[in-house]
Amino acid sequence: MDGRAWRARRGIGIGGGAPRARRGERRAAAAAVDRGELVGGKRQLVDAARADLDAPAQMRAGSAVEAPAKWDSRYSHAIPHTNEYYLKCMVGGILSCGLTHAGVTPLDVTKCNMQVFPGKYKGLLSGLRTIMAEEGTGALFKGITPTLIGYSLQGLFKFGLYEFFKDYYSTLAGEENAKKYRGVIWLAGSASAEFFADIALCPMEMVKVKIQTSPPGTFPTATGAAIAKMSEMKAETRFPFGSLVPLWSRQIPYTMAKFFFFEKIVSAFYTHVFTEPKETYSKNTQLGVTFASGYLAGIVCAIVSHPADTLVSLLGKAENKGKSVGTIASEFGTMNLFTKGIGVRIIMIGTLTGLQWWIYDTYKSTFGLGTTGGK
């Protein structure tokens, strides 16, 4: 047998016997290490060889772990803002807006009539007495069904989409800018949410106002019949979206003020009054902060949105059919737009906004979502 054949039988190979033999030795040594049979320098040499062999894989794994992930606002909270979170917030918004607006229907009926017929309904108490004397106590609840339907739909989008857009704009801005410009993000998120919320609200808002401001016997008060009549007269009533632009002009500034000042006031409470971490206070304390912040924010909302609210009411007045918004505003007078019914509206909207936030945060707390806002 020549040397070539002998080396082939031994598995050494031609021109590479020594490296192949050393690889075999390393494998044997590694197995011995696993069995605990090598110690001292030999073991260290084998460990070093293993490290060299494993280095490329470790580098690949390390690069995947160490690559910076994009910051996402949805997962920066103690409770992640998943789709399930947003859906629960939408349900909270339905309860928050639908129940509160339906609950203050008597105030709303009086306020709308003060705006449309200022000569006849001069104040809250006198207006309530006049309505009850002429139409009965039941007249104070005219339009309660379209109010409940319309504002439930509005609340669904107002609160649910606010939570979504707040996270969306925060993520776009990045972690540092989201903290630095959080006031701008609150304003942008609330305006975006209200844009869609008003589209959902508009048809029922038009029906509600028409029912509440029409003289007795001139327009149906049952919701179904009122919708049918509005549709039949849509050339005059501009149903279902004829009031959308005035509604946007009323509700978007209102909602921006509502969310911005609420968040600001809550932050002030937890910065200057309740200075410990929010989570250390009882649920009742947190909900008390929520109501107080909502009520104060509601006062600002009422003042900001009152002129547009008056215009929405005036659009439902029979004498104004076919007139442009500008013409109606000019005829009614700038001072009247800002002042007629403002006292009632401050009481109504302050209470309404405080209760809305309280219901919303109570719902969130019950389902483990925590209360809104903080330092």
C-alpha positions as CSV (number, residue, x, y, z in Angstrom):
1,M,0.0,0.0,0.0
2,D,1.5,3.3,-1.0
3,G,1.5,6.4,1.2
4,R,-1.4,8.0,-0.6
5,A,-3.7,5.0,0.0
6,W,-2.6,4.7,3.6
7,R,-3.5,8.4,4.3
8,A,-6.8,8.0,2.5
9,R,-7.7,5.0,4.7
10,R,-6.7,6.9,7.8
11,G,-9.0,9.8,6.8
12,I,-6.1,12.3,6.8
13,G,-6.4,13.3,3.2
14,I,-3.9,14.7,0.8
15,G,-2.5,18.1,1.6
16,G,-4.7,18.6,4.6
17,G,-4.0,15.8,7.0
18,A,-2.7,17.9,9.8
19,P,-5.7,20.4,9.9
20,R,-8.2,17.6,9.7
21,A,-6.4,15.8,12.5
22,R,-6.4,18.9,14.7
23,R,-10.1,19.3,14.1
24,G,-10.7,15.8,15.2
25,E,-8.6,16.4,18.3
26,R,-10.7,19.6,19.1
27,R,-13.9,17.7,18.8
28,A,-12.7,15.0,21.1
29,A,-11.4,17.5,23.6
30,A,-14.7,19.4,23.5
31,A,-16.5,16.1,24.3
32,A,-14.1,15.5,27.1
33,V,-14.8,19.0,28.5
34,D,-18.5,18.2,28.4
35,R,-17.8,15.1,30.5
36,G,-15.6,17.1,32.9
37,E,-12.4,15.2,32.0
38,L,-10.1,18.1,31.0
39,V,-8.8,20.7,33.4
40,G,-6.4,23.6,33.4
41,G,-4.8,24.9,30.3
42,K,-6.2,22.3,27.9
43,R,-9.7,23.2,29.0
44,Q,-9.1,26.9,28.5
45,L,-7.8,26.2,25.0
46,V,-10.9,24.3,24.1
47,D,-13.2,27.0,25.5
48,A,-11.3,29.6,23.5
49,A,-11.7,27.5,20.4
50,R,-15.4,27.1,21.0
51,A,-15.8,30.9,21.5
52,D,-14.1,31.5,18.2
53,L,-16.5,29.1,16.4
54,D,-19.6,30.5,18.1
55,A,-18.6,34.2,17.6
56,P,-20.3,34.8,14.2
57,A,-23.7,33.4,15.5
58,Q,-23.4,35.5,18.7
59,M,-22.7,38.6,16.7
60,R,-25.8,37.9,14.5
61,A,-28.0,37.3,17.5
62,G,-26.6,40.4,19.3
63,S,-27.3,42.7,16.4
64,A,-30.9,41.6,16.4
65,V,-31.3,42.3,20.1
66,E,-29.4,45.5,20.2
67,A,-31.0,47.2,17.2
68,P,-33.0,50.1,18.6
69,A,-36.8,49.5,18.2
70,K,-39.0,52.5,17.2
71,W,-40.7,54.1,20.2
72,D,-44.5,53.5,20.2
73,S,-46.7,55.6,22.4
74,R,-49.2,52.8,22.7
75,Y,-46.8,50.7,24.7
76,S,-45.3,53.5,26.8
77,H,-48.2,53.4,29.4
78,A,-48.6,51.3,32.4
79,I,-51.5,49.7,30.6
80,P,-50.8,49.1,26.9
81,H,-53.2,50.9,24.6
82,T,-54.2,47.9,22.4
83,N,-57.2,47.8,20.1
84,E,-59.1,46.2,23.0
85,Y,-58.2,49.2,25.1
86,Y,-59.6,51.6,22.4
87,L,-62.8,49.6,22.1
88,K,-63.4,49.8,25.8
89,C,-62.8,53.5,25.7
90,M,-65.4,53.8,23.0
91,V,-68.0,52.1,25.2
92,G,-67.0,54.4,28.0
93,G,-67.6,57.4,25.7
94,I,-71.1,56.1,24.8
95,L,-72.1,56.0,28.4
96,S,-70.3,59.2,29.2
97,C,-71.9,61.4,26.5
98,G,-75.2,59.6,25.9
99,L,-76.4,59.5,29.6
100,T,-75.3,63.0,30.6
101,H,-76.8,64.8,27.6
102,A,-80.1,62.9,28.0
103,G,-80.0,63.8,31.7
104,V,-79.8,67.5,31.2
105,T,-82.6,67.6,28.5
106,P,-84.8,70.1,30.5
107,L,-81.9,72.5,30.7
108,D,-81.2,72.0,27.0
109,V,-84.8,72.6,26.0
110,T,-84.9,75.9,27.9
111,K,-81.5,77.0,26.6
112,C,-82.4,76.4,23.0
113,N,-85.7,78.3,23.4
114,M,-83.8,81.2,25.1
115,Q,-81.5,81.3,22.0
116,V,-84.2,81.1,19.4
117,F,-86.9,83.2,21.2
118,P,-84.9,85.6,23.5
119,G,-87.8,88.0,23.9
120,K,-90.1,85.3,25.4
121,Y,-87.6,83.1,27.4
122,K,-85.5,85.6,29.3
123,G,-83.9,83.3,32.0
124,L,-83.5,79.7,33.1
125,L,-86.2,79.6,35.9
126,S,-88.7,81.8,34.0
127,G,-88.1,79.8,30.9
128,L,-88.7,76.5,32.7
129,R,-92.0,77.9,34.2
130,T,-93.1,79.2,30.8
131,I,-92.5,75.9,29.0
132,M,-94.3,73.9,31.8
133,A,-97.3,76.4,31.9
134,E,-97.8,76.3,28.1
135,E,-96.9,72.7,27.2
136,G,-96.8,70.7,30.4
137,T,-93.9,69.1,32.3
138,G,-93.4,66.5,29.6
139,A,-92.3,69.3,27.2
140,L,-89.1,69.6,29.2
141,F,-88.0,66.3,27.9
142,K,-88.8,66.9,24.2
143,G,-86.1,65.5,22.0
144,I,-84.6,63.2,24.7
145,T,-84.5,60.1,22.3
146,P,-82.5,61.8,19.5
147,T,-80.3,63.4,22.2
148,L,-79.5,59.9,23.6
149,I,-78.9,58.4,20.2
150,G,-76.9,61.3,18.8
151,Y,-74.7,61.9,21.7
152,S,-74.0,58.2,22.3
153,L,-72.6,58.1,18.8
154,Q,-70.7,61.2,19.3
155,G,-69.2,59.9,22.6
156,L,-68.1,56.7,20.9
157,F,-65.9,58.6,18.5
158,K,-65.0,61.5,20.8
159,F,-63.4,59.5,23.5
160,G,-62.3,56.4,21.6
161,L,-60.7,58.3,18.8
162,Y,-59.1,60.8,21.2
163,E,-57.2,58.0,22.9
164,F,-56.2,56.6,19.5
165,F,-55.1,59.9,17.9
166,K,-53.3,61.0,21.0
167,D,-51.1,57.9,20.8
168,Y,-50.9,58.1,17.0
169,Y,-49.6,61.7,17.0
170,S,-47.3,61.0,20.0
171,T,-45.7,58.1,18.1
172,L,-45.2,60.3,15.0
173,A,-43.6,63.0,17.1
174,G,-41.2,60.6,18.9
175,E,-40.7,60.1,22.6
176,E,-38.9,63.4,23.3
177,N,-41.2,65.6,21.3
178,A,-44.3,63.8,22.6
179,K,-43.4,65.0,26.1
180,K,-42.2,68.4,25.0
181,Y,-45.3,69.2,22.9
182,R,-47.9,67.2,24.7
183,G,-50.3,70.2,24.8
184,V,-50.2,70.4,21.0
185,I,-50.8,66.6,20.8
186,W,-53.9,66.9,23.1
187,L,-55.3,69.7,20.9
188,A,-54.6,67.8,17.6
189,G,-56.0,64.5,19.0
190,S,-59.2,66.0,20.3
191,A,-59.8,68.1,17.1
192,S,-59.3,65.0,14.9
193,A,-61.6,62.9,17.1
194,E,-64.4,65.5,17.1
195,F,-64.3,65.9,13.4
196,F,-65.6,62.4,13.0
197,A,-67.7,62.5,16.1
198,D,-69.8,65.4,14.7
199,I,-70.5,63.6,11.5
200,A,-72.1,60.8,13.6
201,L,-73.9,63.4,15.8
202,C,-75.3,65.8,13.1
203,P,-78.5,64.1,11.9
204,M,-79.8,63.5,15.4
205,E,-78.7,67.0,16.6
206,M,-80.8,68.5,13.8
207,V,-83.8,66.4,14.7
208,K,-83.4,67.3,18.4
209,V,-83.2,71.1,17.9
210,K,-86.2,71.1,15.5
211,I,-88.3,69.1,18.0
212,Q,-87.3,71.4,20.9
213,T,-87.7,74.8,19.2
214,S,-90.9,74.2,17.1
215,P,-94.1,75.8,18.6
216,P,-96.5,73.2,20.0
217,G,-98.4,71.3,17.3
218,T,-96.3,72.5,14.4
219,F,-93.8,69.6,14.3
220,P,-93.8,66.0,15.4
221,T,-92.2,65.2,18.7
222,A,-91.9,61.5,18.3
223,T,-88.4,60.6,17.0
224,G,-89.4,58.4,14.0
225,A,-92.1,60.9,12.8
226,A,-89.7,63.8,13.2
227,I,-86.9,62.1,11.2
228,A,-89.5,61.3,8.4
229,K,-90.7,64.9,8.4
230,M,-87.1,66.3,8.3
231,S,-86.4,64.0,5.3
232,E,-89.5,65.0,3.6
233,M,-88.6,68.7,4.0
234,K,-84.9,68.3,3.4
235,A,-84.9,71.1,0.8
236,E,-85.7,73.4,3.6
237,T,-84.2,71.6,6.6
238,R,-81.0,70.5,4.8
239,F,-81.3,67.2,6.7
240,P,-79.2,65.2,7.5
241,F,-76.0,67.2,7.4
242,G,-77.1,70.8,6.9
243,S,-75.9,71.8,10.4
244,L,-72.5,70.0,10.1
245,V,-70.4,73.1,9.5
246,P,-71.9,75.1,12.4
247,L,-71.7,72.0,14.5
248,W,-67.9,71.6,13.7
249,S,-67.5,75.3,14.5
250,R,-69.2,74.7,17.9
251,Q,-68.0,71.3,18.8
252,I,-64.3,71.2,17.7
253,P,-63.3,74.3,19.7
254,Y,-65.4,73.0,22.6
255,T,-63.7,69.5,22.5
256,M,-60.3,71.0,22.1
257,A,-60.9,73.1,25.2
258,K,-62.5,70.2,27.0
259,F,-59.6,67.8,26.6
260,F,-56.7,70.3,26.7
261,F,-57.9,72.1,29.9
262,F,-59.0,68.8,31.5
263,E,-55.5,67.3,31.0
264,K,-53.9,70.6,32.2
265,I,-56.0,70.8,35.3
266,V,-55.5,67.2,36.2
267,S,-51.7,67.7,35.8
268,A,-51.9,70.7,38.0
269,F,-53.8,68.8,40.7
270,Y,-51.2,66.0,40.8
271,T,-48.3,68.4,40.6
272,H,-49.3,71.0,43.3
273,V,-52.0,69.4,45.4
274,F,-51.7,65.6,45.4
275,T,-48.0,65.4,45.0
276,E,-47.5,61.7,45.5
277,P,-47.7,59.3,42.5
278,K,-51.2,59.2,41.3
279,E,-51.5,55.4,41.8
280,T,-51.0,55.8,45.6
281,Y,-54.3,57.7,46.0
282,S,-57.6,55.9,46.4
283,K,-60.0,55.5,43.5
284,N,-62.4,58.0,45.1
285,T,-59.7,60.6,45.3
286,Q,-58.7,60.1,41.7
287,L,-62.3,60.3,40.6
288,G,-62.8,63.5,42.7
289,V,-59.9,65.0,40.8
290,T,-61.4,63.9,37.6
291,F,-64.8,65.5,38.4
292,A,-63.3,68.8,39.6
293,S,-61.0,69.0,36.5
294,G,-63.9,68.2,34.2
295,Y,-66.2,70.8,35.7
296,L,-63.6,73.6,35.5
297,A,-62.7,72.6,31.9
298,G,-66.5,72.7,31.1
299,I,-66.8,76.3,32.1
300,V,-64.1,77.2,29.5
301,C,-65.8,75.0,26.9
302,A,-69.1,76.7,27.4
303,I,-67.7,80.2,26.8
304,V,-65.6,79.1,23.8
305,S,-68.4,77.3,22.0
306,H,-71.4,79.4,22.9
307,P,-71.7,81.6,19.7
308,A,-71.7,78.6,17.5
309,D,-74.1,76.8,19.7
310,T,-76.5,79.7,19.4
311,L,-76.2,79.6,15.6
312,V,-77.0,75.8,15.6
313,S,-80.2,76.6,17.5
314,L,-81.2,79.5,15.2
315,L,-80.8,77.3,12.1
316,G,-83.8,75.3,13.4
317,K,-86.0,78.3,13.7
318,A,-88.8,78.4,11.0
319,E,-88.2,82.1,10.2
320,N,-84.6,81.3,9.3
321,K,-85.1,78.6,6.7
322,G,-83.2,79.2,3.5
323,K,-81.0,81.9,5.1
324,S,-77.2,81.6,5.2
325,V,-75.3,81.3,8.5
326,G,-73.8,84.7,7.9
327,T,-77.2,86.3,7.4
328,I,-78.6,84.7,10.5
329,A,-75.6,85.8,12.6
330,S,-75.9,89.3,11.3
331,E,-79.6,89.6,12.0
332,F,-79.3,88.2,15.5
333,G,-76.4,90.4,16.5
334,T,-72.9,89.6,17.7
335,M,-73.6,90.5,21.4
336,N,-76.6,88.2,21.4
337,L,-74.6,85.4,19.9
338,F,-72.1,85.6,22.8
339,T,-74.5,86.3,25.7
340,K,-78.0,84.9,25.1
341,G,-78.3,81.7,27.3
342,I,-74.7,81.8,28.3
343,G,-75.4,81.5,32.1
344,V,-77.6,78.4,31.6
345,R,-75.0,77.0,29.2
346,I,-72.1,77.5,31.7
347,I,-74.1,75.7,34.4
348,M,-75.2,73.0,32.0
349,I,-71.8,72.4,30.3
350,G,-69.8,72.6,33.5
351,T,-72.0,70.0,35.2
352,L,-72.2,68.0,32.0
353,T,-68.4,67.9,31.4
354,G,-67.6,67.1,35.0
355,L,-70.1,64.2,34.9
356,Q,-68.9,63.0,31.5
357,W,-65.3,62.7,32.8
358,W,-66.4,61.1,36.0
359,I,-68.5,58.5,34.2
360,Y,-65.8,57.8,31.7
361,D,-63.0,57.4,34.4
362,T,-65.3,55.4,36.6
363,Y,-65.9,53.0,33.7
364,K,-62.2,52.9,32.9
365,S,-61.2,52.2,36.6
366,T,-63.8,49.5,36.8
367,F,-62.2,47.7,33.9
368,G,-58.7,48.2,35.1
369,L,-57.8,50.9,32.6
370,G,-56.9,53.6,35.2
371,T,-58.1,57.2,35.3
372,T,-57.2,59.8,32.7
373,G,-54.3,62.2,32.9
374,G,-51.5,62.7,35.4
375,K,-48.4,64.8,36.0
